[in-house]
């Protein structure tokens, strides 16, 4: 069975491609949860094109933030054998920690 990772991306960041590739190199299949970009024309289209290019499953939140509810909704909507959540944006740190706790993944408390 494929092992998944939830990749949390701030405002549909352009870094999604590189981060997804790094996760795949480690043997996990990334599922991307991105907060919706605000005030950037074409950002959603660019994000979706990047996800399609890499054949990534993804969800966009309805706002510029990712909440705990968003993460659980994504895990339910795009099921898989999730092993951990990862975000490189400090603003997602608390949510990432809570998701990792729920998944049983090792994490350092913030």
TORPA-4810 file (N, C-alpha, C, O; in nm, 3 decimals):
<nodes>
NODE_1_0.084_-0.118_0.000_0.000_0.000_0.000_0.089_0.125_0.000_0.192_0.129_0.068_X
NODE_2_0.049_0.222_-0.075_0.123_0.348_-0.083_0.112_0.424_0.049_0.004_0.437_0.106_X
NODE_3_0.225_0.474_0.096_0.227_0.557_0.215_0.221_0.703_0.172_0.296_0.748_0.085_X
NODE_4_0.129_0.776_0.235_0.107_0.916_0.198_0.162_1.013_0.301_0.182_0.978_0.418_X
NODE_5_0.186_1.135_0.256_0.223_1.247_0.342_0.132_1.363_0.307_0.106_1.390_0.189_X
NODE_6_0.085_1.433_0.409_0.005_1.553_0.385_0.099_1.672_0.382_0.160_1.708_0.483_X
NODE_7_0.111_1.734_0.266_0.197_1.851_0.247_0.111_1.976_0.258_0.025_2.000_0.173_X
NODE_8_0.134_2.053_0.362_0.058_2.175_0.387_0.135_2.293_0.328_0.249_2.319_0.366_X
NODE_9_0.072_2.364_0.235_0.138_2.470_0.160_0.067_2.603_0.183_-0.054_2.613_0.167_X
NODE_10_0.144_2.705_0.219_0.088_2.837_0.246_0.055_2.911_0.117_0.142_2.935_0.033_X
NODE_11_-0.071_2.946_0.103_-0.120_3.026_-0.008_-0.076_2.977_-0.146_-0.032_3.055_-0.231_X
NODE_12_-0.088_2.845_-0.164_-0.058_2.782_-0.293_0.082_2.818_-0.343_0.100_2.853_-0.460_X
NODE_13_0.178_2.810_-0.255_0.316_2.848_-0.284_0.371_2.777_-0.407_0.337_2.663_-0.436_X
NODE_14_0.457_2.849_-0.476_0.524_2.791_-0.593_0.621_2.679_-0.554_0.669_2.607_-0.642_X
NODE_15_0.652_2.665_-0.426_0.746_2.562_-0.381_0.685_2.423_-0.380_0.754_2.326_-0.348_X
NODE_16_0.557_2.412_-0.413_0.489_2.282_-0.405_0.559_2.178_-0.492_0.569_2.062_-0.451_X
NODE_17_0.607_2.214_-0.609_0.671_2.117_-0.698_0.795_2.056_-0.634_0.810_1.934_-0.631_X
NODE_18_0.883_2.140_-0.585_1.008_2.090_-0.526_0.982_2.009_-0.399_1.042_1.904_-0.379_X
NODE_19_0.892_2.058_-0.314_0.860_1.985_-0.191_0.797_1.849_-0.221_0.831_1.750_-0.156_X
NODE_20_0.708_1.845_-0.318_0.645_1.718_-0.356_0.750_1.619_-0.409_0.745_1.500_-0.379_X
NODE_21_0.843_1.669_-0.488_0.948_1.582_-0.540_1.036_1.527_-0.427_1.073_1.410_-0.429_X
NODE_22_1.068_1.611_-0.329_1.149_1.565_-0.216_1.076_1.458_-0.136_1.137_1.360_-0.093_X
NODE_23_0.947_1.476_-0.115_0.869_1.375_-0.042_0.866_1.244_-0.120_0.880_1.137_-0.061_X
NODE_24_0.849_1.253_-0.251_0.850_1.130_-0.332_0.986_1.061_-0.328_0.993_0.938_-0.326_X
NODE_25_1.093_1.140_-0.327_1.227_1.081_-0.318_1.246_1.001_-0.189_1.328_0.909_-0.183_X
NODE_26_1.169_1.036_-0.086_1.177_0.965_0.043_1.081_0.846_0.048_1.073_0.777_0.149_X
NODE_27_1.008_0.823_-0.061_0.922_0.705_-0.069_0.777_0.726_-0.028_0.704_0.629_-0.008_X
NODE_28_0.733_0.850_-0.017_0.596_0.881_0.021_0.526_0.952_-0.094_0.589_1.022_-0.174_X
NODE_29_0.395_0.934_-0.101_0.317_1.004_-0.203_0.251_1.126_-0.137_0.169_1.110_-0.047_X
NODE_30_0.286_1.246_-0.182_0.228_1.366_-0.121_0.085_1.393_-0.166_0.050_1.376_-0.283_X
NODE_31_0.006_1.436_-0.071_-0.125_1.495_-0.097_-0.112_1.639_-0.049_-0.070_1.662_0.064_X
NODE_32_-0.148_1.734_-0.132_-0.124_1.874_-0.102_-0.252_1.941_-0.050_-0.358_1.929_-0.111_X
NODE_33_-0.238_2.010_0.062_-0.343_2.096_0.114_-0.286_2.237_0.114_-0.188_2.265_0.183_X
NODE_34_-0.348_2.325_0.038_-0.297_2.462_0.026_-0.402_2.562_0.069_-0.521_2.547_0.039_X
NODE_35_-0.356_2.664_0.140_-0.445_2.776_0.168_-0.457_2.859_0.040_-0.364_2.866_-0.040_X
NODE_36_-0.572_2.920_0.024_-0.600_2.994_-0.099_-0.520_3.124_-0.104_-0.521_3.201_-0.009_X
NODE_37_-0.451_3.147_-0.216_-0.378_3.274_-0.228_-0.475_3.391_-0.238_-0.584_3.379_-0.295_X
NODE_38_-0.435_3.502_-0.181_-0.520_3.620_-0.187_-0.446_3.732_-0.261_-0.328_3.758_-0.235_X
NODE_39_-0.515_3.796_-0.351_-0.459_3.911_-0.421_-0.354_3.880_-0.525_-0.286_3.971_-0.572_X
NODE_40_-0.340_3.755_-0.563_-0.241_3.719_-0.665_-0.313_3.663_-0.786_-0.360_3.549_-0.784_X
NODE_41_-0.322_3.741_-0.890_-0.390_3.698_-1.013_-0.319_3.577_-1.072_-0.197_3.577_-1.089_X
NODE_42_-0.395_3.474_-1.101_-0.340_3.355_-1.166_-0.272_3.257_-1.072_-0.226_3.153_-1.117_X
NODE_43_-0.264_3.287_-0.943_-0.193_3.199_-0.849_-0.262_3.063_-0.836_-0.195_2.960_-0.830_X
NODE_44_-0.394_3.063_-0.831_-0.466_2.936_-0.820_-0.444_2.852_-0.945_-0.419_2.732_-0.936_X
NODE_45_-0.453_2.915_-1.061_-0.431_2.842_-1.187_-0.289_2.784_-1.193_-0.271_2.671_-1.236_X
NODE_46_-0.190_2.861_-1.150_-0.052_2.813_-1.151_-0.034_2.696_-1.056_0.032_2.598_-1.089_X
NODE_47_-0.093_2.707_-0.936_-0.086_2.600_-0.838_-0.150_2.472_-0.894_-0.091_2.364_-0.886_X
NODE_48_-0.270_2.484_-0.948_-0.339_2.368_-1.002_-0.263_2.306_-1.119_-0.259_2.184_-1.132_X
NODE_49_-0.203_2.389_-1.203_-0.123_2.338_-1.315_-0.003_2.259_-1.264_0.031_2.154_-1.318_X
NODE_50_0.062_2.310_-1.158_0.177_2.239_-1.100_0.134_2.105_-1.043_0.203_2.005_-1.060_X
NODE_51_0.020_2.102_-0.976_-0.030_1.976_-0.920_-0.065_1.876_-1.030_-0.033_1.758_-1.019_X
NODE_52_-0.129_1.924_-1.136_-0.164_1.836_-1.247_-0.038_1.784_-1.317_-0.032_1.667_-1.355_X
NODE_53_0.060_1.869_-1.334_0.186_1.831_-1.399_0.252_1.714_-1.325_0.309_1.625_-1.388_X
NODE_54_0.245_1.716_-1.192_0.307_1.611_-1.111_0.208_1.502_-1.069_0.243_1.413_-0.991_X
NODE_55_0.086_1.509_-1.120_-0.018_1.412_-1.086_-0.038_1.403_-0.934_-0.040_1.294_-0.877_X
NODE_56_-0.052_1.520_-0.871_-0.071_1.528_-0.726_-0.219_1.543_-0.692_-0.293_1.614_-0.759_X
NODE_57_-0.259_1.474_-0.587_-0.391_1.499_-0.530_-0.379_1.626_-0.446_-0.278_1.647_-0.378_X
NODE_58_-0.483_1.711_-0.450_-0.473_1.837_-0.375_-0.611_1.889_-0.337_-0.712_1.853_-0.396_X
NODE_59_-0.610_1.975_-0.237_-0.728_2.052_-0.194_-0.683_2.194_-0.168_-0.570_2.216_-0.123_X
NODE_60_-0.769_2.288_-0.196_-0.747_2.429_-0.163_-0.849_2.468_-0.056_-0.967_2.434_-0.067_X
NODE_61_-0.804_2.540_0.045_-0.897_2.588_0.146_-0.978_2.704_0.090_-0.947_2.755_-0.017_X
NODE_62_-1.080_2.743_0.162_-1.163_2.855_0.119_-1.107_2.989_0.162_-1.164_3.093_0.129_X
NODE_63_-0.995_2.987_0.236_-0.937_3.113_0.285_-0.786_3.109_0.272_-0.729_3.014_0.219_X
NODE_64_-0.722_3.213_0.323_-0.577_3.222_0.320_-0.509_3.145_0.432_-0.387_3.157_0.450_X
NODE_65_-0.585_3.068_0.508_-0.531_2.992_0.621_-0.563_2.843_0.606_-0.651_2.805_0.529_X
NODE_66_-0.491_2.761_0.679_-0.522_2.619_0.691_-0.558_2.593_0.836_-0.480_2.622_0.927_X
NODE_67_-0.677_2.538_0.857_-0.722_2.507_0.992_-0.713_2.357_1.016_-0.694_2.279_0.923_X
NODE_68_-0.726_2.319_1.142_-0.727_2.177_1.176_-0.843_2.107_1.104_-0.827_1.995_1.055_X
NODE_69_-0.958_2.173_1.099_-1.073_2.116_1.029_-1.041_2.095_0.880_-1.082_1.994_0.822_X
NODE_70_-0.969_2.189_0.818_-0.930_2.173_0.677_-0.847_2.046_0.658_-0.867_1.972_0.562_X
NODE_71_-0.754_2.022_0.750_-0.667_1.905_0.736_-0.748_1.776_0.748_-0.730_1.684_0.668_X
NODE_72_-0.837_1.770_0.846_-0.916_1.647_0.864_-1.014_1.628_0.748_-1.038_1.515_0.707_X
NODE_73_-1.070_1.736_0.696_-1.157_1.725_0.579_-1.080_1.671_0.458_-1.132_1.590_0.382_X
NODE_74_-0.955_1.716_0.442_-0.872_1.669_0.331_-0.837_1.521_0.348_-0.845_1.444_0.252_X
NODE_75_-0.799_1.482_0.469_-0.767_1.341_0.494_-0.887_1.251_0.467_-0.871_1.138_0.421_X
NODE_76_-1.005_1.301_0.494_-1.126_1.224_0.469_-1.162_1.224_0.320_-1.201_1.120_0.266_X
NODE_77_-1.150_1.338_0.255_-1.187_1.349_0.113_-1.089_1.276_0.022_-1.128_1.224_-0.083_X
NODE_78_-0.961_1.273_0.062_-0.857_1.208_-0.018_-0.790_1.102_0.069_-0.677_1.122_0.115_X
NODE_79_-0.858_0.990_0.092_-0.807_0.891_0.187_-0.676_0.827_0.141_-0.645_0.823_0.022_X
NODE_80_-0.602_0.780_0.239_-0.476_0.713_0.212_-0.414_0.668_0.343_-0.468_0.693_0.450_X
NODE_81_-0.302_0.604_0.333_-0.226_0.558_0.450_-0.129_0.669_0.489_-0.009_0.661_0.461_X
NODE_82_-0.181_0.773_0.553_-0.102_0.891_0.586_-0.008_0.861_0.703_-0.050_0.810_0.807_X
NODE_83_0.119_0.893_0.684_0.220_0.869_0.786_0.261_0.996_0.861_0.302_0.989_0.976_X
NODE_84_0.249_1.111_0.795_0.286_1.237_0.859_0.234_1.356_0.779_0.194_1.343_0.663_X
NODE_85_0.235_1.471_0.844_0.205_1.599_0.780_0.332_1.682_0.783_0.412_1.672_0.876_X
NODE_86_0.350_1.764_0.680_0.469_1.848_0.671_0.430_1.986_0.620_0.354_2.000_0.524_X
NODE_87_0.483_2.088_0.686_0.471_2.224_0.639_0.605_2.293_0.664_0.671_2.266_0.764_X
NODE_88_0.643_2.381_0.575_0.767_2.456_0.595_0.738_2.600_0.634_0.830_2.681_0.646_X
NODE_89_0.611_2.633_0.654_0.572_2.768_0.695_0.539_2.765_0.843_0.456_2.685_0.887_X
NODE_90_0.603_2.851_0.922_0.585_2.853_1.067_0.440_2.873_1.110_0.400_2.825_1.216_X
NODE_91_0.363_2.943_1.032_0.224_2.966_1.066_0.138_2.841_1.072_0.030_2.842_1.131_X
NODE_92_0.185_2.734_1.010_0.113_2.606_1.013_0.166_2.511_1.119_0.115_2.399_1.132_X
NODE_93_0.265_2.552_1.194_0.334_2.462_1.287_0.241_2.395_1.387_0.249_2.274_1.407_X
NODE_94_0.152_2.472_1.450_0.062_2.414_1.550_-0.035_2.315_1.487_-0.059_2.207_1.542_X
NODE_95_-0.090_2.350_1.374_-0.182_2.259_1.305_-0.108_2.132_1.263_-0.159_2.022_1.280_X
NODE_96_0.013_2.148_1.208_0.092_2.032_1.167_0.118_1.940_1.285_0.108_1.818_1.271_X
NODE_97_0.151_1.996_1.400_0.177_1.916_1.519_0.053_1.837_1.560_0.063_1.719_1.595_X
NODE_98_-0.063_1.901_1.555_-0.186_1.834_1.593_-0.221_1.723_1.495_-0.269_1.617_1.536_X
NODE_99_-0.199_1.745_1.368_-0.226_1.641_1.268_-0.130_1.524_1.289_-0.172_1.408_1.288_X
NODE_100_-0.003_1.554_1.309_0.093_1.447_1.331_0.060_1.366_1.456_0.076_1.244_1.458_X
NODE_101_0.013_1.434_1.559_-0.029_1.363_1.680_-0.143_1.267_1.648_-0.142_1.151_1.691_X
NODE_102_-0.240_1.314_1.572_-0.354_1.230_1.535_-0.312_1.113_1.447_-0.368_1.004_1.457_X
NODE_103_-0.211_1.136_1.361_-0.162_1.030_1.273_-0.067_0.933_1.344_-0.035_0.827_1.290_X
NODE_104_-0.022_0.970_1.464_0.075_0.886_1.535_0.217_0.907_1.488_0.303_0.822_1.509_X
NODE_105_0.242_1.020_1.422_0.376_1.050_1.371_0.457_1.121_1.478_0.404_1.201_1.555_X
NODE_106_0.585_1.093_1.482_0.673_1.162_1.574_0.684_1.308_1.534_0.698_1.340_1.416_X
NODE_107_0.678_1.394_1.633_0.690_1.537_1.607_0.745_1.600_1.734_0.722_1.551_1.844_X
NODE_108_0.815_1.707_1.717_0.868_1.782_1.831_0.767_1.888_1.865_0.723_1.962_1.777_X
NODE_109_0.729_1.897_1.990_0.633_2.000_2.032_0.692_2.137_2.009_0.810_2.160_2.035_X
NODE_110_0.608_2.230_1.960_0.658_2.365_1.935_0.684_2.440_2.064_0.726_2.556_2.061_X
</nodes>
